[in-house]
Amino acid sequence: MDDLDSRSAMTACLSASGSLALATTIVFACAMGVAHATTEEEIQADVEEFTTRITGELRAVDSGAAEVFTRANAAREAGDFPEAERLFREVLASQPEFHHARRRLCGVVLQLGRRDEAVTLCRSALETEGTPENRASLLGALLAGDEPLTAVARAEVQRLANGLLRDGEASPLYMPMACQAATILQDISMLDGCLTRMRGDEINELEFHYFSWIRAVRNSDFGEAERSLAQARAAGLSEEDYARFMALTRQAQPLWKRYLPLALGVGGVIRLRAMFNCFSAASSRST
């Protein structure tokens, strides 16, 4: 995976256009592979090592293409996506099987708002080489659409996400995208598998608690949902999002659980319990 800032990706996920923004951020980031980094410093080190390695592989067969690839990466890092697109296409014109350039082109095209074209490019990269980063990039491109997934797309998303979960070499940073897929598909088993893979990963702490909240609400475990939100807030969830999701959690609770304590107050609850105890005693004497 590339220079993914997990905090900014999570913020995008929690925004009004969450699915599109998160998936676009992640697929852009999936242009390079990170093995098992657990901190942002380790991620950056892995990114640099991966870039050096794949550029060296390209240089061994085509030094000119390697130089263009280096310039394309620099344009991409600088946010000059049109120039990065032009340069990645130049690399592919001379080295069409260099799937790293095709995957990065996919991410750049997605940043430019051409999602369908990005899906085609990511799919082509995966067909060339079935690596975890290629699989994650295609999954991200598919999830970046703002329209409902077709039955065919849902099946492909499920296959890609399950593939990432089964792949022991897949970076932990790909797991939030698998969790996003599970949420969209309403696949609790997949979500459980994703949370298991993310548990204990420092870089995924906020995402882990966020998706744990989703799972708890889905299971009507509202106490666990509130605990997950509190842990997400401690891990960096904004106060605004915390308040918004806490309100959603309480709206999902049964009416009696939401409103009875508010209607009675503490004293009212005590009186209600006393009345219940008296009723129970009277009932036992009459039987």
ZICOR-V134058 format. One record per residue. N is the residue number from 0. RES is the residue in one letter. PSI is psi in whole degrees, 0 to 359 (none if undefined). D_LAST is the distance of its C-alpha to the last C-alpha in Angstrom with 1 decimal. Layout:
N & RES & PSI & D_LAST
N & RES & PSI & D_LAST
//
This chain:
0 & M & 150 & 70.7
1 & D & 213 & 72.9
2 & D & 58 & 72.4
3 & L & 122 & 68.8
4 & D & 106 & 67.3
5 & S & 329 & 63.6
6 & R & 316 & 62.7
7 & S & 326 & 64.7
8 & A & 321 & 63.4
9 & M & 321 & 59.8
10 & T & 320 & 60.6
11 & A & 319 & 62.0
12 & C & 327 & 58.9
13 & L & 357 & 56.8
14 & S & 175 & 59.2
15 & A & 325 & 58.9
16 & S & 42 & 61.2
17 & G & 306 & 59.6
18 & S & 315 & 59.9
19 & L & 313 & 63.6
20 & A & 317 & 64.5
21 & L & 313 & 62.8
22 & A & 320 & 64.2
23 & T & 317 & 67.7
24 & T & 315 & 67.7
25 & I & 317 & 66.6
26 & V & 326 & 68.9
27 & F & 322 & 71.8
28 & A & 338 & 70.9
29 & C & 10 & 70.7
30 & A & 341 & 74.4
31 & M & 157 & 74.7
32 & G & 133 & 72.7
33 & V & 128 & 70.9
34 & A & 282 & 69.9
35 & H & 42 & 67.1
36 & A & 145 & 67.7
37 & T & 353 & 64.9
38 & T & 162 & 66.5
39 & E & 328 & 68.6
40 & E & 319 & 71.6
41 & E & 324 & 71.2
42 & I & 311 & 70.8
43 & Q & 320 & 74.1
44 & A & 318 & 75.8
45 & D & 322 & 74.7
46 & V & 311 & 75.8
47 & E & 319 & 79.2
48 & E & 317 & 79.5
49 & F & 317 & 78.4
50 & T & 315 & 80.9
51 & T & 317 & 83.7
52 & R & 310 & 83.0
53 & I & 330 & 82.8
54 & T & 322 & 85.8
55 & G & 321 & 87.7
56 & E & 319 & 86.8
57 & L & 321 & 88.2
58 & R & 329 & 91.3
59 & A & 336 & 92.1
60 & V & 338 & 92.7
61 & D & 93 & 93.6
62 & S & 326 & 94.5
63 & G & 316 & 95.1
64 & A & 325 & 91.6
65 & A & 321 & 90.1
66 & E & 319 & 91.8
67 & V & 320 & 90.5
68 & F & 319 & 87.0
69 & T & 318 & 87.2
70 & R & 323 & 88.2
71 & A & 317 & 85.4
72 & N & 320 & 82.9
73 & A & 319 & 84.4
74 & A & 320 & 84.2
75 & R & 315 & 80.6
76 & E & 328 & 79.8
77 & A & 356 & 81.6
78 & G & 12 & 79.6
79 & D & 77 & 82.7
80 & F & 321 & 80.9
81 & P & 318 & 83.7
82 & E & 320 & 86.2
83 & A & 318 & 83.8
84 & E & 312 & 83.3
85 & R & 316 & 87.1
86 & L & 320 & 87.7
87 & F & 322 & 84.9
88 & R & 326 & 86.4
89 & E & 319 & 89.8
90 & V & 313 & 88.5
91 & L & 334 & 86.9
92 & A & 328 & 90.2
93 & S & 335 & 91.9
94 & Q & 74 & 89.0
95 & P & 341 & 86.6
96 & E & 2 & 84.6
97 & F & 89 & 83.8
98 & H & 337 & 80.1
99 & H & 319 & 79.5
100 & A & 323 & 81.6
101 & R & 321 & 79.9
102 & R & 318 & 76.4
103 & R & 325 & 77.6
104 & L & 321 & 79.2
105 & C & 312 & 75.8
106 & G & 321 & 74.2
107 & V & 316 & 77.1
108 & V & 323 & 77.0
109 & L & 320 & 73.2
110 & Q & 330 & 73.9
111 & L & 1 & 76.5
112 & G & 12 & 73.8
113 & R & 75 & 74.9
114 & R & 315 & 71.7
115 & D & 319 & 72.7
116 & E & 321 & 75.9
117 & A & 319 & 74.2
118 & V & 316 & 71.8
119 & T & 317 & 74.9
120 & L & 316 & 76.6
121 & C & 320 & 73.6
122 & R & 321 & 73.1
123 & S & 319 & 76.8
124 & A & 319 & 76.5
125 & L & 323 & 73.6
126 & E & 329 & 75.6
127 & T & 319 & 78.5
128 & E & 121 & 76.4
129 & G & 56 & 72.8
130 & T & 159 & 72.1
131 & P & 322 & 68.8
132 & E & 326 & 70.4
133 & N & 320 & 71.7
134 & R & 316 & 68.3
135 & A & 323 & 66.6
136 & S & 317 & 69.3
137 & L & 318 & 68.7
138 & L & 315 & 65.0
139 & G & 320 & 65.5
140 & A & 320 & 67.9
141 & L & 321 & 65.5
142 & L & 348 & 62.7
143 & A & 352 & 65.1
144 & G & 147 & 65.0
145 & D & 10 & 63.2
146 & E & 159 & 62.4
147 & P & 145 & 59.6
148 & L & 139 & 60.5
149 & T & 169 & 61.7
150 & A & 321 & 60.2
151 & V & 316 & 63.3
152 & A & 322 & 63.1
153 & R & 318 & 59.5
154 & A & 321 & 60.3
155 & E & 318 & 63.2
156 & V & 316 & 61.2
157 & Q & 318 & 58.6
158 & R & 317 & 61.3
159 & L & 316 & 63.1
160 & A & 316 & 60.0
161 & N & 325 & 58.8
162 & G & 319 & 62.4
163 & L & 319 & 62.4
164 & L & 327 & 59.1
165 & R & 341 & 60.5
166 & D & 108 & 63.8
167 & G & 343 & 63.8
168 & E & 354 & 67.0
169 & A & 136 & 65.6
170 & S & 142 & 65.6
171 & P & 336 & 62.2
172 & L & 346 & 63.5
173 & Y & 346 & 63.1
174 & M & 322 & 59.3
175 & P & 328 & 58.3
176 & M & 324 & 60.1
177 & A & 322 & 58.2
178 & C & 321 & 54.9
179 & Q & 318 & 56.1
180 & A & 316 & 56.8
181 & A & 321 & 53.3
182 & T & 315 & 51.8
183 & I & 320 & 54.0
184 & L & 351 & 53.2
185 & Q & 44 & 49.4
186 & D & 96 & 49.8
187 & I & 324 & 47.1
188 & S & 317 & 48.6
189 & M & 319 & 52.0
190 & L & 319 & 50.6
191 & D & 316 & 48.9
192 & G & 321 & 52.3
193 & C & 314 & 54.1
194 & L & 324 & 51.8
195 & T & 318 & 52.3
196 & R & 328 & 56.1
197 & M & 341 & 56.0
198 & R & 127 & 53.7
199 & G & 354 & 55.8
200 & D & 117 & 58.8
201 & E & 319 & 60.0
202 & I & 339 & 61.8
203 & N & 16 & 58.7
204 & E & 312 & 56.2
205 & L & 314 & 55.7
206 & E & 321 & 55.6
207 & F & 313 & 53.1
208 & H & 326 & 50.6
209 & Y & 311 & 51.2
210 & F & 334 & 50.5
211 & S & 323 & 47.6
212 & W & 315 & 46.2
213 & I & 315 & 46.8
214 & R & 317 & 45.0
215 & A & 318 & 42.0
216 & V & 318 & 41.7
217 & R & 325 & 42.1
218 & N & 7 & 39.2
219 & S & 28 & 37.0
220 & D & 81 & 37.1
221 & F & 331 & 37.8
222 & G & 315 & 37.6
223 & E & 324 & 40.3
224 & A & 315 & 42.2
225 & E & 324 & 42.4
226 & R & 320 & 43.5
227 & S & 320 & 46.1
228 & L & 320 & 47.5
229 & A & 320 & 47.7
230 & Q & 324 & 49.7
231 & A & 320 & 51.9
232 & R & 318 & 52.7
233 & A & 332 & 53.7
234 & A & 358 & 55.9
235 & G & 359 & 57.7
236 & L & 133 & 55.6
237 & S & 156 & 56.8
238 & E & 323 & 54.7
239 & E & 313 & 55.1
240 & D & 323 & 53.8
241 & Y & 312 & 51.0
242 & A & 321 & 49.8
243 & R & 315 & 50.2
244 & F & 329 & 48.3
245 & M & 321 & 45.5
246 & A & 319 & 45.2
247 & L & 321 & 45.1
248 & T & 315 & 42.4
249 & R & 328 & 40.1
250 & Q & 331 & 40.9
251 & A & 344 & 39.7
252 & Q & 156 & 36.3
253 & P & 150 & 33.3
254 & L & 317 & 33.4
255 & W & 324 & 30.1
256 & K & 327 & 31.5
257 & R & 315 & 34.8
258 & Y & 340 & 33.9
259 & L & 312 & 30.6
260 & P & 324 & 32.0
261 & L & 322 & 35.1
262 & A & 324 & 33.2
263 & L & 326 & 31.0
264 & G & 173 & 33.3
265 & V & 314 & 32.3
266 & G & 321 & 30.8
267 & G & 321 & 28.9
268 & V & 318 & 27.3
269 & I & 316 & 26.3
270 & R & 322 & 24.8
271 & L & 319 & 22.9
272 & R & 320 & 21.5
273 & A & 317 & 20.5
274 & M & 320 & 18.8
275 & F & 319 & 16.9
276 & N & 319 & 15.8
277 & C & 319 & 14.7
278 & F & 319 & 12.7
279 & S & 320 & 11.0
280 & A & 317 & 10.4
281 & A & 323 & 9.0
282 & S & 323 & 6.6
283 & S & 328 & 5.5
284 & R & 333 & 5.6
285 & S & 358 & 3.8
286 & T & none & 0.0
//
